[in-house]
Amino acid sequence: MTPRRSILRRIKLRYVLFIALLLSGIIPFTLSSLVLIVRDQEILESKEGETLIAEAGTLSREINDSLVAVRGHLTQLGSGVLLPPGPSVPADRLHEPWVAESLRQFQRDNPDLRALRLLDTSGAGLSAAQLDAPTETAMSAAFEQARGAKAPAYRLVASAKGEPLAILAVPVVRAGAVQIIVQALLPFRAVEAALAGIGKGVGAFLVDRQGQLLWSNSASPAVQQALLQSEVVRSFVKLPTSMTLQYYADAAGRRQKMLAQVSAVPESGWGVIVQKPRAAAFAVVDRMFFNSLLSTLLLVGLAFIFAVLAARLVSQPIQRLAETSHEIAAGNFSRRVEVAGLGSELAELAEDWNRMSLHLESHVQQLRQAAQANRELFIGSLRAFVAAVDAKDPYTRGHSERVASVSRTIARQLTLPEELQHKVWIGALLHDVGKIGVEDQILKKTGVLTPEEYEQMKLHTVMGADILSRIEQLKEMVPAVRWHHESWNGRGYPDGLKGEQIPLMARIVAVADCFDAITTNRPYQQAYSLQFAVETITKLTGSRFDAKIVTAFLRAFEAGEIRPGASRVREGTIVEARAASR
């Protein structure tokens, strides 16, 4: 033992520790706590503002997406009336018998419609519904606006039961002139669902470009009036864009400062306003500041007492050893205890901890490498299995990989969790695994299948599901295999599932499968153009496919995330979804 170590051991550490805690512990802790309190207050205030912005943005996007989807369907209906051969005068064409049948079919496919009209520019045409006077007036105003502006017009009215009804007037323009106008009246569920999903205590409003209130989530008349007279609405009328503003409002018998966020709905020109009393918005911040300050004072007092009591028992080397041990226990196995400056017992303990953490670090690394190797082996085995299935039919080689890629892109657009996106990818990769049990002459047949052959082909979904159900790790992917040929209207196979009965994974794979089938060469058809494939999938929305999935597909397509798998494409007419993806 060196003389230096003997001197260190004879010093009473409790005195040194007591002074060190006062000078280097309590004072810095107090200052840093105050700094943290101020910083946390700023962070929470900023976070509250971001939350309000996010809520307004979410509401406006949901409403905008709903309007875009309905407008697209009405445009397709109007274009479908003008495209086939027939009278060139719109008024004469609207009296064709098949036009009335198309109108009735569209209503059957969209049962939520309260009214649907196909009108020429004079206002004459086909109409199916008797409306009350206020609604009829709003429909007429929307018609006049769409005809004059040559652009879609929107209105929002309330039914007798108080539910929001959306009125759309969509002009179909040819050669710069309005030919016909398609009008629809339907429950605007996007408003109800969006306003119902906002946080507690948050007021949400929908206003038009003239500053008129279209809808609100049960706000009192006083609050509504204060909002309409505020700078928030005036600013939106002048410049319809997203902004954050504060204003004063008289509500509940007292004057309150309100924090409001405006988010524009580009499709209709409306504005979504989300607001909250500033006192309520920052109540958490005020409580945090008080609690943090109180906690800091208590901790300072306790630290002073602890310095007096613990100085007799605790030393800095032990504290250092304990801190390092905590980090090792928390999983930081690369951390090592510094042996220098410790007594013999503590030095031996530190060396044991270092050896233990070294072994643990090595074992954890080996486990991670083994887990990665197992994952790669699993994915490789799946790909090899799928390649064996695709090899039966040279025309569909690579089909499963492409469908898996498109399916994962759609799942990402739906903001599904990463783990679920991966399961969708595996399910799509294996969706045609049942074709391994289908006879080659059926798979490779260049003509139309006979009814008996088609029934055998349809069995590939059941056979594939039976194969995967025997593998524990793949049971979660069975829905994609068994039900990817089910239709939203219940006319698919093998079980005739309808709507939400069809698992989400299967609905995603169905759209991706159809897209690849249309855009790649098959023995029974040449590849169609990319635009034709997108139009076909869009037109099958609501009958073959889920509109939510198609919307995600279209977003991904417009963002350039989806490309066809075929090198040659051709134009064509709509084909049956069943034939396009057998």
LOTORDREN-712380 format. One line per 10 residues: number of its first residue (from 1); their letters; for each residue x, y, z of C-alpha. Coordinates in nm, 3 decimals. Layout:
N
NUM = A = X Y Z ~ ...
//
This chain:
582
1 = MTPRRSILRR = 0.000 0.000 0.000 ~ 0.145 0.334 -0.106 ~ 0.168 0.631 0.134 ~ -0.068 0.828 -0.095 ~ -0.344 0.569 -0.065 ~ -0.297 0.561 0.316 ~ -0.347 0.937 0.334 ~ -0.662 0.920 0.117 ~ -0.810 0.650 0.337 ~ -0.748 0.851 0.653
11 = IKLRYVLFIA = -0.937 1.156 0.520 ~ -1.295 1.176 0.644 ~ -1.488 1.172 0.319 ~ -1.810 1.289 0.481 ~ -1.669 1.640 0.517 ~ -1.538 1.651 0.162 ~ -1.865 1.506 0.026 ~ -2.077 1.748 0.225 ~ -1.893 2.053 0.090 ~ -1.880 1.907 -0.262
21 = LLLSGIIPFT = -2.257 1.849 -0.262 ~ -2.322 2.204 -0.155 ~ -2.085 2.364 -0.403 ~ -2.104 2.131 -0.704 ~ -2.438 1.963 -0.651 ~ -2.716 2.172 -0.500 ~ -2.629 2.506 -0.657 ~ -2.583 2.374 -1.016 ~ -2.889 2.153 -0.972 ~ -3.099 2.453 -0.873
31 = LSSLVLIVRD = -2.980 2.661 -1.165 ~ -3.019 2.378 -1.418 ~ -3.366 2.297 -1.285 ~ -3.477 2.655 -1.335 ~ -3.335 2.652 -1.686 ~ -3.510 2.321 -1.758 ~ -3.839 2.453 -1.622 ~ -3.829 2.751 -1.856 ~ -3.723 2.534 -2.150 ~ -3.989 2.270 -2.080
41 = QEILESKEGE = -4.248 2.545 -2.058 ~ -4.151 2.669 -2.403 ~ -4.150 2.314 -2.541 ~ -4.496 2.237 -2.403 ~ -4.638 2.564 -2.537 ~ -4.490 2.489 -2.877 ~ -4.621 2.132 -2.857 ~ -4.971 2.252 -2.778 ~ -4.961 2.481 -3.078 ~ -4.835 2.196 -3.298
51 = TLIAEAGTLS = -5.118 1.974 -3.171 ~ -5.374 2.236 -3.267 ~ -5.211 2.272 -3.610 ~ -5.208 1.894 -3.656 ~ -5.576 1.863 -3.561 ~ -5.677 2.136 -3.806 ~ -5.462 1.987 -4.080 ~ -5.604 1.640 -4.023 ~ -5.961 1.768 -4.036 ~ -5.902 1.965 -4.356
61 = REINDSLVAV = -5.729 1.670 -4.525 ~ -6.008 1.428 -4.434 ~ -6.275 1.667 -4.561 ~ -6.074 1.747 -4.876 ~ -6.012 1.378 -4.955 ~ -6.382 1.303 -4.916 ~ -6.481 1.585 -5.154 ~ -6.218 1.482 -5.410 ~ -6.340 1.122 -5.405 ~ -6.705 1.216 -5.458
71 = RGHLTQLGSG = -6.616 1.471 -5.726 ~ -6.416 1.205 -5.908 ~ -6.708 0.962 -5.907 ~ -6.947 1.227 -6.041 ~ -6.700 1.328 -6.311 ~ -6.670 0.966 -6.419 ~ -7.048 0.937 -6.434 ~ -7.083 1.250 -6.648 ~ -6.797 1.152 -6.880 ~ -6.948 0.807 -6.918
81 = VLLPPGPSVP = -7.270 0.965 -7.046 ~ -7.091 1.175 -7.310 ~ -6.839 0.920 -7.438 ~ -7.060 0.651 -7.606 ~ -7.203 0.711 -7.956 ~ -7.531 0.898 -7.955 ~ -7.689 1.240 -8.005 ~ -7.439 1.525 -8.000 ~ -7.680 1.762 -7.825 ~ -7.658 1.702 -7.446
91 = ADRLHEPWVA = -8.031 1.763 -7.398 ~ -8.113 1.489 -7.650 ~ -7.852 1.252 -7.514 ~ -7.992 1.277 -7.161 ~ -8.322 1.134 -7.289 ~ -8.154 0.818 -7.414 ~ -8.295 0.515 -7.217 ~ -7.949 0.386 -7.128 ~ -7.862 0.717 -6.959 ~ -8.149 0.676 -6.712
101 = ESLRQFQRDN = -8.039 0.319 -6.646 ~ -7.681 0.438 -6.584 ~ -7.817 0.693 -6.338 ~ -8.016 0.426 -6.154 ~ -7.717 0.190 -6.149 ~ -7.495 0.464 -6.005 ~ -7.750 0.520 -5.728 ~ -7.765 0.149 -5.655 ~ -7.386 0.139 -5.630 ~ -7.392 0.445 -5.400
111 = PDLRALRLLD = -7.688 0.392 -5.164 ~ -7.595 0.693 -4.950 ~ -7.699 0.935 -5.224 ~ -8.009 1.135 -5.128 ~ -8.039 1.293 -5.473 ~ -7.866 1.260 -5.811 ~ -7.919 1.475 -6.119 ~ -7.789 1.484 -6.476 ~ -7.875 1.825 -6.623 ~ -7.793 2.018 -6.936
121 = TSGAGLSAAQ = -7.695 2.384 -6.914 ~ -8.059 2.491 -6.916 ~ -8.127 2.293 -6.599 ~ -8.332 2.023 -6.772 ~ -8.246 1.656 -6.753 ~ -8.275 1.358 -6.522 ~ -8.347 1.392 -6.149 ~ -8.431 1.140 -5.879 ~ -8.553 1.291 -5.551 ~ -8.798 1.541 -5.405
131 = LDAPTETAMS = -8.621 1.793 -5.183 ~ -8.737 2.049 -4.932 ~ -8.725 2.416 -5.025 ~ -8.395 2.512 -4.852 ~ -8.213 2.215 -5.004 ~ -8.362 2.281 -5.348 ~ -8.246 2.642 -5.326 ~ -7.893 2.532 -5.234 ~ -7.891 2.280 -5.523 ~ -7.995 2.553 -5.765
141 = AAFEQARGAK = -7.727 2.789 -5.636 ~ -7.461 2.519 -5.676 ~ -7.586 2.451 -6.031 ~ -7.561 2.818 -6.129 ~ -7.214 2.851 -5.979 ~ -7.082 2.539 -6.154 ~ -7.231 2.646 -6.487 ~ -7.089 2.997 -6.465 ~ -6.744 2.909 -6.332 ~ -6.706 2.585 -6.534
151 = APAYRLVASA = -6.572 2.432 -6.214 ~ -6.714 2.212 -5.935 ~ -6.934 2.393 -5.682 ~ -6.997 2.285 -5.324 ~ -7.262 2.358 -5.064 ~ -7.329 2.226 -4.714 ~ -7.679 2.217 -4.568 ~ -7.842 2.055 -4.267 ~ -8.115 1.793 -4.295 ~ -8.434 1.798 -4.089
161 = KGEPLAILAV = -8.252 1.579 -3.835 ~ -7.957 1.814 -3.819 ~ -7.709 1.595 -4.009 ~ -7.473 1.768 -4.256 ~ -7.556 1.714 -4.624 ~ -7.307 1.792 -4.899 ~ -7.421 1.930 -5.232 ~ -7.186 1.891 -5.528 ~ -7.235 2.028 -5.878 ~ -6.970 1.898 -6.119
171 = PVVRAGAVQI = -6.964 2.034 -6.476 ~ -6.840 1.812 -6.758 ~ -6.657 2.039 -7.000 ~ -6.581 1.953 -7.364 ~ -6.404 2.191 -7.606 ~ -6.416 2.466 -7.347 ~ -6.793 2.451 -7.301 ~ -7.005 2.297 -7.028 ~ -7.197 2.002 -7.174 ~ -7.377 1.862 -6.871
181 = IVQALLPFRA = -7.372 1.914 -6.496 ~ -7.384 1.624 -6.250 ~ -7.537 1.711 -5.912 ~ -7.545 1.498 -5.599 ~ -7.681 1.533 -5.245 ~ -7.534 1.299 -4.988 ~ -7.462 1.280 -4.616 ~ -7.126 1.447 -4.557 ~ -6.998 1.193 -4.306 ~ -6.646 1.333 -4.333
191 = VEAALAGIGK = -6.756 1.639 -4.132 ~ -6.925 1.437 -3.858 ~ -6.640 1.186 -3.830 ~ -6.371 1.454 -3.838 ~ -6.536 1.681 -3.581 ~ -6.609 1.386 -3.355 ~ -6.243 1.285 -3.355 ~ -6.088 1.602 -3.217 ~ -5.960 1.639 -2.865 ~ -6.176 1.721 -2.565
201 = GVGAFLVDRQ = -6.243 2.091 -2.512 ~ -6.144 2.179 -2.867 ~ -6.391 2.373 -3.081 ~ -6.401 2.294 -3.452 ~ -6.578 2.496 -3.723 ~ -6.624 2.487 -4.098 ~ -6.659 2.822 -4.280 ~ -6.689 2.920 -4.645 ~ -6.503 3.190 -4.842 ~ -6.767 3.449 -4.751
211 = GQLLWSNSAS = -6.704 3.395 -4.380 ~ -7.032 3.213 -4.320 ~ -7.045 2.928 -4.068 ~ -7.122 2.594 -4.235 ~ -7.086 2.356 -3.939 ~ -6.952 2.330 -3.585 ~ -6.918 2.067 -3.314 ~ -7.195 2.189 -3.084 ~ -7.038 2.526 -3.003 ~ -7.265 2.774 -2.824
221 = PAVQQALLQS = -7.421 3.059 -3.027 ~ -7.209 3.311 -2.836 ~ -6.886 3.129 -2.929 ~ -6.998 3.097 -3.292 ~ -7.079 3.466 -3.313 ~ -6.748 3.564 -3.155 ~ -6.560 3.348 -3.403 ~ -6.740 3.487 -3.709 ~ -6.661 3.843 -3.598 ~ -6.299 3.766 -3.516
231 = EVVRSFVKLP = -5.982 3.842 -3.706 ~ -5.949 3.469 -3.770 ~ -6.241 3.456 -4.013 ~ -6.165 3.797 -4.166 ~ -5.809 3.691 -4.237 ~ -5.925 3.365 -4.396 ~ -6.171 3.549 -4.621 ~ -5.891 3.779 -4.740 ~ -5.635 3.501 -4.783 ~ -5.760 3.138 -4.769
241 = TSMTLQYYAD = -5.451 2.972 -4.629 ~ -5.337 2.801 -4.311 ~ -5.254 3.030 -4.019 ~ -5.244 3.048 -3.638 ~ -5.407 3.344 -3.463 ~ -5.520 3.455 -3.117 ~ -5.826 3.664 -3.039 ~ -6.058 3.752 -2.751 ~ -6.411 3.614 -2.722 ~ -6.690 3.661 -2.468
251 = AAGRRQKMLA = -6.803 3.313 -2.367 ~ -6.954 3.162 -2.053 ~ -7.000 3.513 -1.909 ~ -6.635 3.613 -1.925 ~ -6.380 3.734 -2.175 ~ -6.133 3.468 -2.284 ~ -5.829 3.468 -2.507 ~ -5.867 3.201 -2.776 ~ -5.595 3.017 -2.965 ~ -5.715 2.930 -3.317
261 = QVSAVPESGW = -5.570 2.745 -3.614 ~ -5.713 2.779 -3.966 ~ -5.652 2.516 -4.233 ~ -5.784 2.549 -4.587 ~ -5.977 2.281 -4.777 ~ -5.836 2.332 -5.130 ~ -6.106 2.136 -5.312 ~ -6.401 2.349 -5.196 ~ -6.233 2.668 -5.075 ~ -6.372 2.614 -4.725
271 = GVIVQKPRAA = -6.173 2.665 -4.410 ~ -6.143 2.441 -4.103 ~ -6.095 2.634 -3.779 ~ -5.983 2.457 -3.463 ~ -5.970 2.666 -3.148 ~ -5.924 2.630 -2.775 ~ -5.923 2.878 -2.486 ~ -5.563 2.977 -2.428 ~ -5.600 2.919 -2.054 ~ -5.718 2.561 -2.119
281 = AFAVVDRMFF = -5.455 2.501 -2.387 ~ -5.170 2.602 -2.157 ~ -5.318 2.473 -1.829 ~ -5.078 2.180 -1.846 ~ -4.788 2.421 -1.893 ~ -4.888 2.623 -1.586 ~ -4.927 2.308 -1.377 ~ -4.593 2.183 -1.499 ~ -4.423 2.509 -1.404 ~ -4.571 2.506 -1.053
291 = NSLLSTLLLV = -4.502 2.136 -0.998 ~ -4.148 2.163 -1.132 ~ -4.072 2.462 -0.914 ~ -4.217 2.291 -0.607 ~ -4.028 1.970 -0.686 ~ -3.705 2.164 -0.728 ~ -3.742 2.331 -0.389 ~ -3.822 2.002 -0.219 ~ -3.531 1.825 -0.388 ~ -3.293 2.103 -0.289
301 = GLAFIFAVLA = -3.404 2.071 0.072 ~ -3.379 1.693 0.064 ~ -3.039 1.712 -0.102 ~ -2.911 1.932 0.178 ~ -3.033 1.685 0.442 ~ -2.900 1.394 0.239 ~ -2.557 1.562 0.218 ~ -2.537 1.575 0.595 ~ -2.653 1.215 0.652 ~ -2.497 1.042 0.353
311 = ARLVSQPIQR = -2.157 1.203 0.386 ~ -2.076 0.958 0.667 ~ -2.151 0.648 0.459 ~ -2.112 0.730 0.092 ~ -1.799 0.800 -0.103 ~ -1.745 0.907 -0.458 ~ -1.587 0.577 -0.574 ~ -1.893 0.385 -0.458 ~ -2.121 0.630 -0.631 ~ -1.920 0.593 -0.952
321 = LAETSHEIAA = -1.940 0.217 -0.924 ~ -2.317 0.230 -0.866 ~ -2.377 0.460 -1.161 ~ -2.180 0.235 -1.393 ~ -2.359 -0.072 -1.259 ~ -2.695 0.091 -1.335 ~ -2.592 0.154 -1.694 ~ -2.477 -0.206 -1.736 ~ -2.803 -0.329 -1.585 ~ -2.995 -0.104 -1.827
331 = GNFSRRVEVA = -2.828 -0.276 -2.123 ~ -2.524 -0.056 -2.192 ~ -2.281 -0.348 -2.181 ~ -2.002 -0.145 -2.341 ~ -1.964 0.064 -2.025 ~ -1.674 -0.034 -1.796 ~ -1.609 0.047 -1.433 ~ -1.296 0.254 -1.376 ~ -1.080 0.054 -1.137 ~ -0.833 0.333 -1.060
341 = GLGSELAELA = -0.878 0.496 -0.721 ~ -1.085 0.214 -0.565 ~ -1.003 0.010 -0.259 ~ -0.913 -0.357 -0.299 ~ -1.265 -0.492 -0.238 ~ -1.424 -0.234 -0.470 ~ -1.152 -0.294 -0.731 ~ -1.226 -0.668 -0.732 ~ -1.597 -0.597 -0.757 ~ -1.536 -0.355 -1.044
351 = EDWNRMSLHL = -1.326 -0.612 -1.230 ~ -1.603 -0.871 -1.187 ~ -1.857 -0.625 -1.324 ~ -1.630 -0.551 -1.621 ~ -1.590 -0.921 -1.702 ~ -1.963 -0.978 -1.668 ~ -2.052 -0.686 -1.897 ~ -1.794 -0.805 -2.153 ~ -1.951 -1.153 -2.163 ~ -2.302 -1.011 -2.180
361 = ESHVQQLRQA = -2.206 -0.775 -2.462 ~ -2.062 -1.065 -2.659 ~ -2.368 -1.285 -2.605 ~ -2.612 -1.008 -2.696 ~ -2.422 -0.937 -3.018 ~ -2.431 -1.306 -3.107 ~ -2.805 -1.319 -3.042 ~ -2.863 -1.017 -3.265 ~ -2.659 -1.170 -3.544 ~ -2.846 -1.500 -3.510
371 = AQANRELFIG = -3.182 -1.322 -3.516 ~ -3.084 -1.133 -3.832 ~ -2.962 -1.452 -3.996 ~ -3.288 -1.629 -3.911 ~ -3.488 -1.338 -4.055 ~ -3.289 -1.341 -4.377 ~ -3.323 -1.720 -4.401 ~ -3.700 -1.693 -4.348 ~ -3.743 -1.425 -4.617 ~ -3.513 -1.614 -4.851
381 = SLRAFVAAVD = -3.711 -1.933 -4.804 ~ -4.036 -1.748 -4.877 ~ -3.891 -1.600 -5.194 ~ -3.762 -1.938 -5.305 ~ -4.106 -2.093 -5.242 ~ -4.278 -1.813 -5.437 ~ -4.026 -1.846 -5.721 ~ -4.110 -2.215 -5.742 ~ -4.480 -2.126 -5.778 ~ -4.414 -1.851 -6.034
391 = AKDPYTRGHS = -4.194 -2.090 -6.232 ~ -4.505 -2.294 -6.321 ~ -4.622 -2.006 -6.538 ~ -4.349 -1.808 -6.723 ~ -4.602 -1.533 -6.805 ~ -4.650 -1.447 -6.438 ~ -4.288 -1.474 -6.330 ~ -4.211 -1.200 -6.081 ~ -4.584 -1.128 -6.032 ~ -4.579 -1.211 -5.661
401 = ERVASVSRTI = -4.278 -0.987 -5.592 ~ -4.442 -0.696 -5.778 ~ -4.773 -0.740 -5.600 ~ -4.589 -0.753 -5.267 ~ -4.407 -0.429 -5.348 ~ -4.725 -0.243 -5.452 ~ -4.912 -0.381 -5.148 ~ -4.649 -0.253 -4.910 ~ -4.659 0.088 -5.080 ~ -5.037 0.104 -5.031
411 = ARQLTLPEEL = -5.001 -0.005 -4.666 ~ -4.745 0.273 -4.614 ~ -4.987 0.526 -4.764 ~ -5.248 0.404 -4.514 ~ -4.992 0.482 -4.238 ~ -5.014 0.128 -4.104 ~ -4.753 0.031 -3.841 ~ -4.423 -0.090 -3.983 ~ -4.478 -0.441 -3.847 ~ -4.817 -0.465 -4.018
421 = QHKVWIGALL = -4.669 -0.330 -4.342 ~ -4.418 -0.615 -4.332 ~ -4.695 -0.871 -4.276 ~ -4.889 -0.724 -4.570 ~ -4.575 -0.764 -4.781 ~ -4.537 -1.131 -4.684 ~ -4.909 -1.199 -4.737 ~ -4.893 -1.040 -5.083 ~ -4.576 -1.232 -5.166 ~ -4.760 -1.558 -5.089
431 = HDVGKIGVED = -5.104 -1.461 -5.225 ~ -5.084 -1.700 -5.523 ~ -4.907 -1.986 -5.345 ~ -5.215 -2.203 -5.395 ~ -5.151 -2.206 -5.773 ~ -4.893 -2.474 -5.706 ~ -5.191 -2.709 -5.689 ~ -5.354 -2.588 -6.014 ~ -5.295 -2.791 -6.328 ~ -5.045 -2.644 -6.575
441 = QILKKTGVLT = -5.282 -2.658 -6.872 ~ -5.520 -2.427 -6.684 ~ -5.250 -2.186 -6.566 ~ -5.093 -2.157 -6.911 ~ -5.412 -2.156 -7.115 ~ -5.406 -1.871 -7.366 ~ -5.782 -1.849 -7.415 ~ -6.079 -1.790 -7.190 ~ -6.122 -2.056 -6.922 ~ -6.424 -2.280 -6.932
451 = PEEYEQMKLH = -6.659 -2.262 -6.632 ~ -6.514 -2.588 -6.501 ~ -6.156 -2.465 -6.546 ~ -6.241 -2.133 -6.384 ~ -6.386 -2.312 -6.081 ~ -6.060 -2.507 -6.049 ~ -5.860 -2.186 -6.082 ~ -6.065 -2.026 -5.803 ~ -5.958 -2.309 -5.570 ~ -5.605 -2.168 -5.556
461 = TVMGADILSR = -5.717 -1.926 -5.282 ~ -5.844 -2.211 -5.062 ~ -5.544 -2.433 -5.131 ~ -5.303 -2.150 -5.055 ~ -5.479 -2.071 -4.726 ~ -5.468 -2.440 -4.631 ~ -5.093 -2.450 -4.698 ~ -5.018 -2.141 -4.485 ~ -5.251 -2.241 -4.200 ~ -5.023 -2.536 -4.129
471 = IEQLKEMVPA = -4.725 -2.305 -4.072 ~ -4.747 -2.126 -3.737 ~ -4.535 -1.827 -3.845 ~ -4.754 -1.765 -4.152 ~ -5.104 -1.802 -4.009 ~ -5.145 -1.422 -3.986 ~ -5.100 -1.399 -4.365 ~ -5.382 -1.645 -4.444 ~ -5.640 -1.363 -4.504 ~ -5.432 -1.219 -4.791
481 = VRWHHESWNG = -5.414 -1.562 -4.956 ~ -5.772 -1.681 -4.906 ~ -5.967 -1.359 -4.962 ~ -5.771 -1.144 -5.209 ~ -6.034 -1.226 -5.478 ~ -6.329 -1.118 -5.264 ~ -6.524 -0.814 -5.388 ~ -6.646 -0.515 -5.190 ~ -7.000 -0.583 -5.318 ~ -6.992 -0.947 -5.202
491 = RGYPDGLKGE = -6.963 -1.104 -5.548 ~ -6.609 -1.234 -5.512 ~ -6.478 -1.575 -5.413 ~ -6.425 -1.812 -5.235 ~ -6.657 -1.707 -4.949 ~ -6.855 -1.413 -5.091 ~ -6.739 -1.175 -4.816 ~ -6.868 -0.817 -4.841 ~ -6.739 -0.475 -4.735 ~ -6.560 -0.464 -4.402
501 = QIPLMARIVA = -6.601 -0.842 -4.370 ~ -6.302 -0.867 -4.603 ~ -5.979 -0.836 -4.398 ~ -5.777 -0.520 -4.463 ~ -5.476 -0.722 -4.578 ~ -5.684 -0.896 -4.847 ~ -5.837 -0.567 -4.965 ~ -5.488 -0.420 -5.014 ~ -5.356 -0.723 -5.203 ~ -5.668 -0.726 -5.427
511 = VADCFDAITT = -5.590 -0.378 -5.564 ~ -5.218 -0.451 -5.608 ~ -5.294 -0.787 -5.776 ~ -5.538 -0.628 -6.021 ~ -5.293 -0.348 -6.107 ~ -5.010 -0.589 -6.189 ~ -5.241 -0.823 -6.380 ~ -5.359 -0.538 -6.607 ~ -5.013 -0.391 -6.668 ~ -4.826 -0.716 -6.743
521 = NRPYQQAYSL = -4.847 -0.958 -7.033 ~ -5.053 -1.274 -6.975 ~ -5.120 -1.572 -7.204 ~ -5.483 -1.458 -7.230 ~ -5.420 -1.082 -7.272 ~ -5.154 -0.826 -7.362 ~ -5.053 -0.566 -7.106 ~ -5.270 -0.254 -7.092 ~ -5.149 0.101 -7.045 ~ -5.067 0.238 -6.702
531 = QFAVETITKL = -5.337 0.506 -6.727 ~ -5.594 0.248 -6.831 ~ -5.506 0.033 -6.528 ~ -5.552 0.329 -6.294 ~ -5.884 0.423 -6.454 ~ -6.005 0.063 -6.434 ~ -5.924 0.034 -6.065 ~ -6.088 0.370 -5.999 ~ -6.406 0.267 -6.179 ~ -6.421 -0.056 -5.982
541 = TGSRFDAKIV = -6.419 0.137 -5.654 ~ -6.722 0.052 -5.446 ~ -6.799 -0.265 -5.642 ~ -6.476 -0.462 -5.660 ~ -6.249 -0.257 -5.434 ~ -6.261 -0.062 -5.106 ~ -6.258 0.314 -5.174 ~ -6.016 0.372 -4.887 ~ -5.762 0.134 -5.041 ~ -5.806 0.280 -5.389
551 = TAFLRAFEAG = -5.753 0.631 -5.250 ~ -5.424 0.520 -5.091 ~ -5.326 0.350 -5.418 ~ -5.397 0.667 -5.617 ~ -5.196 0.879 -5.372 ~ -4.900 0.645 -5.411 ~ -4.941 0.643 -5.788 ~ -4.953 1.024 -5.810 ~ -4.642 1.040 -5.591 ~ -4.458 0.818 -5.839
561 = EIRPGASRVR = -4.423 0.529 -5.592 ~ -4.604 0.276 -5.815 ~ -4.488 0.169 -6.161 ~ -4.612 -0.111 -6.393 ~ -4.419 -0.437 -6.427 ~ -4.463 -0.481 -6.803 ~ -4.224 -0.347 -7.068 ~ -4.495 -0.331 -7.337 ~ -4.835 -0.175 -7.290 ~ -5.138 -0.116 -7.509
571 = EGTIVEARAA = -5.459 0.084 -7.490 ~ -5.790 -0.095 -7.449 ~ -6.133 -0.103 -7.301 ~ -6.229 -0.203 -6.947 ~ -6.183 -0.572 -6.873 ~ -6.343 -0.776 -6.601 ~ -6.142 -0.762 -6.280 ~ -6.187 -1.139 -6.255 ~ -6.021 -1.199 -6.592 ~ -5.749 -0.941 -6.532
581 = SR = -5.623 -1.115 -6.218 ~ -5.715 -1.482 -6.239
//
